[in-house]
């Protein structure tokens, strides 16, 4: 897949030059990012409209979750879960490499300081998002893992690719040990017998504790106030953004490193052999998806239990997602240059404003679901939640392009840029 690409003279610090101009690379990145930001909403809508516990475990739904909804769980697990987040992680790493490349071209000094300021502000945005809007935030994760990725910024692309892959595989080993063993002990014959009795009892206690925490959330989200919601987040989950980041360290950081490598190999600029890349990409997507489907059907057959669904998300599908994520990224990068229709233009606009769309989606979902606003929290079934997600996707596609016709940046992209550089940039386009 990663055949050698033609390059011009190498840039300093092992940054291999790319064969096409930056605008095409940015267009491809925005196209993929636009698809990912829509897919993120589809993945997250369950966590917006039902207890967060329901994101993985259908048993936490407050509305009926029948056979049809169980199959929708399977479909989301195979087609969406982890893939859109994975695409974003790849693109985030590619963005770090792009910013380093542009800094080299401009002769800019203090790149590391600039990147750290940028990520520091992202961390603040993420913390505000977590405590005041939604605890499913990923911005804190990206800020922290982005800071770690800066340590590898000037590595050669092959070293980045190898290190990213090794760390990702290590993540599978860790997740299998931590997340698969509870399922095997609690839900299968491997945990039967007196020797495992104490372990099974502790797992039952842990499951009941999670359900009790979810019940507290339910009480706040059905009859509490916004102040109760924020106070609960600050009181019970003050350190959770940082501990949650540890759970995804060996997924997000490796994918960022791989994204940096793929950017320098020319994945987003046509620098790889298209025929070979397409074959390998389709093989990764199809085989990885079939293997993920096998996991989903197995977990569904066990009854979509608490520990089973967690193991499916965090352990059994971890390695299987990698070829799907890489294949999707490559196929979308190949499709991007020829995608010029109205939908493609709107996807690029949504991707160019991914930061505004991501946080803006949370604001919209709060207005739709929270009891002090739309009041639909805990009242919609899984199919109905997907209709809400569809509406959110239409909204992102509707407003992003008209905004960018009038303005240079999305509103939050502009604010983030101004904070990073410590000065005001013009927002409105000149007529």
N, C-alpha and C positions, 0 to 999 in steps of 0.2 A: 504494500500500500504506500509506503513512504519511500518511493523510488527517488533517487537523486535528481535534483532539479537544477537547471542551468542558473547560474548566479553571476553577477558582476563581481567587482572587487569587494572583499568582505569588509563589513563595517567594524569599527573597533569593538572590543570586548565580546568577540564571537557572535555579533549580530549579523547573520548572513543577509545580504541584500536580497530584495524581492524583485521579480521581473516586471511588475506592473506598478502603475502609480497608486498612491494612497487612496484616491476617491473610490476606485473599484473595490479595494479591500474594505473600506468603510461601508460601501453599499452592501457587500455580501454579509458583513457582520451585522448590519442593521436588519437585513432581511431575516436572518436566522434568529436574531434577538426578538424581532416582532412576533415570530411564530412561538418562541419560547414564552414570552410574556403572556400571550393568550393561553397557552397550555398550562402555565402556572396557575392561572385563575381556575381552570377546570379542575386541576388537582386540589386546589385549596378550598373550593367552595363548600365542601363538606365541613371543614374546620371552621368556616365562617358561620354557617347556618345551623350547626349541631355542636354538641360538646367536642372539644378538641380530641378527646379520646376516640371519637367516632371516625377520625381521619383514617386510622388503621383498623380499628375494631368495630364492625357494624353493630355489635351488641350494645354499644353506647348510644345508638340512635334513640331519640325520644319519640319517633314516629315508626310505624311498622316497616320492617325491612324484610320483605318476602322474597320468594325465589327469584322474581325478576330483578329486584335490587341486588340480590346476591350475585347474579350474573353481571350486573353493571359494575359491581365491585371487582369482579374478575377482569372485565374489560378495562377499567381504569388502571388496575394493577399492571396489566400487560402493556397497555398502550401509552400511559401517561406517567404514572408514579415514578419519580426518580429520574425520568428521562429529560423532562423540561428543566428541572433543577441542574441536572448534569450538563445540559447544553449551556445554561447560564454560567456554570463554573468554567467550562471550556472557554467561553467568550470572555469571561472576566480575565482569565489568564492571557488570552490573546490581546485584550485591551491593555494589560500591563506591558506586554512586549511592544505593542504599537506606540504607546506613550514613550517608552524608552527609545525606540527608533526615531521618533519625531524629535525628541530631545537631542539625540545625537546629530541629526540633520541640521537642527537649528543652532547647534553649539551651545545649548543651554547648560548651565552648571546647576548643581544642587538638585539633581534629579531625585535622589533618594529622599531628601527633605521634602520636595514637592509631593512625591508619591505618599509619604507618610502623612502629610497634612491632608491630602485628599482622602486617604483611608480613615484618618482620625475623624474627619467630619462625617464620613459614611457611618462610622461607629456610633456617633451621636445621633444621627438620623435613625439608625436601627434601634437604639435604646428607647428613643421617644416612641417609635412605632410599636415596639414590644409592650411597653408599659401603658400606653395611652390609646392604642388602637387594637392590636392583635398579637397574641403570643406566638403565632406561627411565623414570626419574622425570620428572614434569612440575611438581612443586611449586616447584622452583627457578625454572623458567621463569615460572610464574605470579607468584611473589613479585617477581621482577625486573621483569616487564612491568607488574605491578600498581603498583609504585613509579613507573614511568614514566607510567602512566595517571593517577596523582594530579595530575600537572602540568596535566591537562586537566579536572579534576573539576568546575570551576565554569563551563566553557564552555556556551553555549546548546546545546540538543539538536540543532539543525540543523547547527551547526558541528561537533559531535562526529560526526554521521552522515557529513557530507561528508569530514572529515579521515580517519575510519576507512576509508571506501571508497577514497579516494585512496591511502592507505598500503597497503591490501590490493592494489590494482592495481599499485602500485610493487613490492610483493613478488613479483607474478607476473613482472614484467619482470626483476627481479634473479635469480629462480630459473630463468627460462628461459635467461638468460645463463650462469649457473653450473652448473646441473644438467642442462639439456637438451643443451648442446653436447657433453659427453662421450659421450652416447649417439649423437648424430648423427655424431660423428667415428669412434667405435669400432664402431658397429653398422650404419651405413647407407652408401650409396654417396657421400654427401657427404664422407666422410672418406677416400675412395679416392684414390690417386695419391701421388706422391713428396712433394708439398708438405705433406701431412698425415702423413707417415711418422713424424716425430719425435713429433708429438702422439699418434698412435696408440700408439707404443711407451711413452710416459709413462703413458698410460691403462692399458695392460697391466700395467705395473709397479705402479701404484696399486691395481689390482684384486688382484694377487697379494699385495700388502702387507696388504690388508684380509682376505684369506683366511688369511694367516699369523697375523694377530692373532686371528682367530676360532679358529684351531687351538690357540693358547695357552689361550684361554678354555675350549675343549673339554677339554683336558688337566686343567685345574683342576676343571672341573665333573663330570668322570668319575672322577677318582682323587685329587683334592686334598682339602684340609680347608677348613673355614670360615675359618680364619686365613689360608690361602693366597688364598682368594677376596677377603677384605677387603684384604690386603696388595697384591694385584694391582690392585684398584680404586684404592687410594691412590697406588700407584707409577706406574701407567700412565695413569690418568684423573683426576688431581688437579684439573686445571682444566677438565675436560670439561663439568661442569654449566653453566659460564658460557659456554664456546664453543658448546655446543649451543643455549643460549638465543638466540645470535645467528642461528642457522639459522632459528629460528621467530619472530624478532622481527616480521617483516612479515606474519605470520599472526595471532599471538596479541594483540599490542598493538592492531592495527586492530579485531579482533573485540571486545576489551574496550571500546574507544571506541564501537563500534556498539551493544554491549550496554547501555552507559550511556545512549545516546541512546534506544534502544527502550524502556528502562524509563521514561524521562521522557515518552515519547510515549504510554505506557499500554499497551504490548503485553501485559504480564503482569497487567493489571487490567481488561481489557475496555474500554479507552479508545479503540479504533480500530473502524471500521466492520467488523463481522464478515463480512458477505457479500463485500465487496471483498477483505478480508484473506484469506479462504479461497481465493478464486479465484487471487489472485496467489501465494499460498503453494503451492498445488498445482502451478501452472505452474512455479514455481522448482524444486520437488522433482522433478517429472517431467522437465522439460527438462534440468536439471543432471545428473540421474542417467543419462539417455540419452546425454548427451555424455560422461559419465565411463565408461559402458559401452563406448562407441566407443573410448576410449583404452585400456581394459582389453583389449578384443579385439585391438587393434592390437599391444599389447605382448606379449600371449599368442602372437600369430601370429609374432612375431620370436623366440620361444623363451624368454620370461621371463628374459632375460639380466641380468647384474649391472647394467650401466649403464642398460639399458632400464627395469628395475623402479624404480631410483632416480629416473630422470627422470619416470616415471609418478607416483610419490608426490610428489615435491618440486616438479615444474615443470608438467607437462601437466594435472594435476588441480587445481592451486592455485586458479585463478579459478573453475573449474567447481564447486568445493565451496561457494562462497559462497551462491548461490541455494538450494542444498539445505539448508545450515545455517540460513539465515534462514527458509526455508519450514518446516522441521521445527520450529523454535522457535515460529513463529507457530501452526502447526497444533496443537502440544501445548498452547500457551497457551490456544487456543480450546477444546480438549477438557478441560482441567483442571477447570473449575468443575463440569462435569456428571459427572466421573469420581469416583464415590463407592463403588464396589464394594470387595470385599476386596483385590483386586490393586492397585487405585489407592491404597488406604490403606497398603498395604505399600510401594508405590513411593514414596509421600511420606515414609514413615519412613526408607527407604533413602536418599532424597535429603537429608533433614534430618540424617542421619549420614554424608554423603558422604565427609567427611574420614576418619572412623574406618573406613568401608568401603573406601576407596581404599588406605590403608596396611594395614588388616587383611587385605585381599586379598593384598598382597605377602607378608605373614607366612605366610598359608595356602599360597601357591604355593611359597614356600621349603620348607615342610614337605612338600609333595607332591613337588617335583622335585629338590631338591638332594641330592647323594650322601650327605651326613651326616644325611639325614632320609629322605624317601620314596624317593629314588633313581630317579625316573622321567625325569630330565632327559635329553633326546636320544633317548628310547626310544619316544615316542608319535608316531603319524602326525598329520597335520593334522585329520582327522575325530575322532580320539581326543582331541586337545587341545581341540576344541570341546565335547566331552562334559565335560571337566574344567571348562571355562568355565561350562557349564550348571550344574554342581554348585555352583560359586562363586556364581552368580547366585541359586540357590535358597537358599544359606546366607545371603546378604545379605538376601533377602526374609524369611527365617525369623526371624532374630534381631533385626532392627532395631525392628520394632513392639513386641515384648514388652519390649525394653530401655526404649523411650520411655514405656511405660506406667508404669514404676517410676522412671525418671530423667528429669530435665529436658533433658539434653543427651547426645549421644554421648560416649563416654569421652575421645576426643581433642579433640572440640569443646569439652568442658568444660576440659580442660587448656589448650588454646589460648586460651580466653577468660580463664582465670585469669592466665596469663602476660601476656596483652595488657594487662589492667587492673591487674596487680600486686596482686591480692587473691583470696581464695577465695570462690567462689560456691557456694551450696547445690546439690548434685547430685541427691540423692534427692527425689522428690516427696513432699509431705506427704499423709498419708492423710486 
